[in-house]
C-alpha cells in the first residue's frame, strides 16, 4: 500500500451536537429519530464505518444514554461556555485532542442533523483519496452548489492553524471563518446527502422519506 493510501486512513471525527435548536423549540435535534436511528447515532455509525478514530461529540454528555447506539470509544467535549456555535465546539474538540496527543491527520467535521449522513460520509471518504497533495480537504455542496462546510473532511493541521487565528476560541464565529480560506474541494452531492433537519417540517419530510410515520410524536417529545 502506498504512503498516501496509509495516511488517508488516519481520520478522526468531530460530531457537532451542541446547538440551541431554536427553530425546533430547543428540542435535542441529535436525538430526533429518523428511519429507526437517532441522528447522532447515525453519525456515530457512519464514521465508524470508515474506521474513524478518535470520535468526539461536541455537545452535552447528558444525551449519551439516549443516542441509541453503543458509544464505546466515543467521548464528549463541550465548549466553555456552552452554545458558542459549531466553530467553538470544533475548536474545543481540537484542543482536547491536542491535550491527549491523539490528533489524526484528517478530521470529519459533521453536523448531527443530516439524516443521510451515512451516504455523505462514504462519499467524502471515497472522494478524498483523489485529492491533490496540496488540498486541505473536501466538503459536499447542496443542489445549488452551496458548500456545506459541516459535511466535510479536512486536514487536521489546517483546522488547527485556522482555529488559532480566531478570536475568543471561535465563539459565535461563522463556519466559513474556519474553513473558507483553505484550498478545499467542493463536491456537489444529491439532496439526500446534504439536506438537514432545521425545522419540524424538515423532520416530517425526513421521516416520510425514510418510510416512517411523519407524525411520530413519541420520540419527538422525548427529545424536547
Secondary structure, 3 states (H helix, E strand, C coil): CCHHHHHCCCEEEEEECCCCCHHHCCCCHHHCEECCEEHHHHHHHHHHCCCCCCEEEECCHHHHHHCCCCCCCEEEECCCCCCCCHHHHHHHHHHHHHHHCCCCCEEEEEECCCCCHHHHHHHHHHHHCCCCCCCCEEEEECCCCCEEEEEEEEEHHHHHHHHHCCHHHHCCCCCHHHHCCCCEEEEECCHHHHCCCCCHHHHHHHHHHCCCCCCCHHHHHHHC
